[in-house]
Amino acid sequence: MKTKTMLAFILMLIGVILSGYFGPWWAPAGFVVLLSLLMHLSTRQAIWCGMISLLIVYGMISILMLGKDESGLIGKTGALLGGLSEILVVIVTAIIGGVTGLLSGWLGSSLGKVMPTKI
């Protein structure tokens, strides 16, 4: 990996964790868009960094929530989704996070190409 890509990935991980903890549910995606835009990442870099960072964070948070689930809510949600087990609900949550990060990174990179660099 290039240094810029690695720095963007680390900043995305930290920012996604903090914005997800202190902000609304859509804040991590907004952070990925802004970081991809401000760092002028290429489309490929933004897509991969956004996808992997949100996939990791959403997956880890859903695993932590699974450990704290005393009421069986995750299992009940899986039953509503066609009989999914708790582990499959965690995997689906991580995949949804990955797709959200992918689209957020793509949007930020595309906006970076459209917006002027000098005013």
C-alpha positions as CSV (number, residue, x, y, z in Angstrom):
1,M,0.0,0.0,0.0
2,K,1.0,3.5,-0.6
3,T,1.6,5.8,2.4
4,K,-1.3,8.0,1.5
5,T,-3.7,5.0,1.2
6,M,-2.5,3.6,4.6
7,L,-2.9,7.0,6.2
8,A,-6.4,7.4,4.8
9,F,-7.3,3.9,6.0
10,I,-6.1,4.5,9.5
11,L,-7.8,7.9,9.7
12,M,-11.0,6.3,8.4
13,L,-10.9,3.6,11.0
14,I,-10.4,6.1,13.8
15,G,-13.0,8.5,12.4
16,V,-15.6,5.9,11.7
17,I,-15.3,4.5,15.3
18,L,-15.6,8.0,16.8
19,S,-18.3,9.2,14.6
20,G,-20.3,6.0,15.0
21,Y,-20.0,6.1,18.7
22,F,-20.8,9.8,19.2
23,G,-23.0,10.5,16.2
24,P,-26.1,9.2,14.4
25,W,-26.1,6.0,12.4
26,W,-25.2,7.8,9.1
27,A,-22.2,9.7,10.6
28,P,-19.5,7.1,9.7
29,A,-20.6,7.2,6.0
30,G,-20.4,11.0,6.0
31,F,-17.0,10.8,7.5
32,V,-15.8,8.5,4.8
33,V,-17.2,10.8,2.1
34,L,-15.5,13.9,3.7
35,L,-12.1,12.2,4.1
36,S,-12.1,10.8,0.6
37,L,-13.0,14.2,-0.7
38,L,-10.4,16.1,1.3
39,M,-7.5,13.7,0.8
40,H,-8.2,13.6,-3.0
41,L,-8.1,9.8,-3.0
42,S,-8.4,8.0,-6.3
43,T,-11.6,6.1,-6.9
44,R,-10.0,2.7,-6.2
45,Q,-8.3,3.9,-3.0
46,A,-11.5,5.5,-1.7
47,I,-13.6,2.5,-2.5
48,W,-11.3,0.0,-0.9
49,C,-10.5,2.1,2.2
50,G,-14.1,3.0,2.8
51,M,-15.3,-0.6,2.3
52,I,-12.7,-2.3,4.5
53,S,-12.9,0.3,7.3
54,L,-16.7,0.2,7.6
55,L,-16.8,-3.5,7.2
56,I,-14.4,-4.0,10.1
57,V,-16.1,-1.5,12.4
58,Y,-19.6,-2.6,11.7
59,G,-18.6,-6.2,12.1
60,M,-16.7,-5.6,15.4
61,I,-19.5,-3.6,16.8
62,S,-22.1,-6.2,15.9
63,I,-20.0,-8.9,17.5
64,L,-19.8,-6.8,20.7
65,M,-23.5,-6.2,20.6
66,L,-24.0,-10.0,20.2
67,G,-22.0,-10.6,23.4
68,K,-24.2,-8.1,25.3
69,D,-27.5,-9.3,24.0
70,E,-29.4,-10.6,27.0
71,S,-32.9,-10.4,25.5
72,G,-32.2,-12.4,22.4
73,L,-33.0,-9.4,20.1
74,I,-30.4,-10.3,17.5
75,G,-31.8,-13.8,17.2
76,K,-35.4,-12.5,17.0
77,T,-34.3,-10.1,14.3
78,G,-32.7,-13.0,12.4
79,A,-36.0,-14.9,12.7
80,L,-37.8,-11.9,11.1
81,L,-35.3,-11.9,8.3
82,G,-36.2,-15.4,7.2
83,G,-34.7,-17.5,10.0
84,L,-31.1,-16.3,10.0
85,S,-28.9,-17.4,12.9
86,E,-27.2,-14.8,15.1
87,I,-23.9,-15.3,13.4
88,L,-25.5,-14.7,10.0
89,V,-27.1,-11.5,11.2
90,V,-23.6,-10.3,12.3
91,I,-22.2,-11.2,8.8
92,V,-25.1,-9.5,7.1
93,T,-24.5,-6.4,9.2
94,A,-20.8,-6.4,8.3
95,I,-21.7,-6.7,4.6
96,I,-24.1,-3.8,4.8
97,G,-21.4,-1.8,6.4
98,G,-19.0,-2.7,3.7
99,V,-21.4,-1.7,0.9
100,T,-22.1,1.5,2.7
101,G,-18.4,2.3,3.0
102,L,-17.9,1.4,-0.7
103,L,-20.6,3.7,-1.8
104,S,-19.4,6.5,0.5
105,G,-15.8,6.2,-0.6
106,W,-16.9,6.3,-4.3
107,L,-19.1,9.4,-3.6
108,G,-16.3,11.2,-1.9
109,S,-13.8,10.4,-4.6
110,S,-16.2,11.5,-7.3
111,L,-17.0,14.7,-5.6
112,G,-13.2,15.4,-5.3
113,K,-12.9,15.1,-9.1
114,V,-15.8,17.5,-9.7
115,M,-15.0,20.2,-7.1
116,P,-12.3,22.8,-8.0
117,T,-9.0,22.5,-6.2
118,K,-8.2,26.3,-6.3
119,I,-10.6,29.1,-5.7
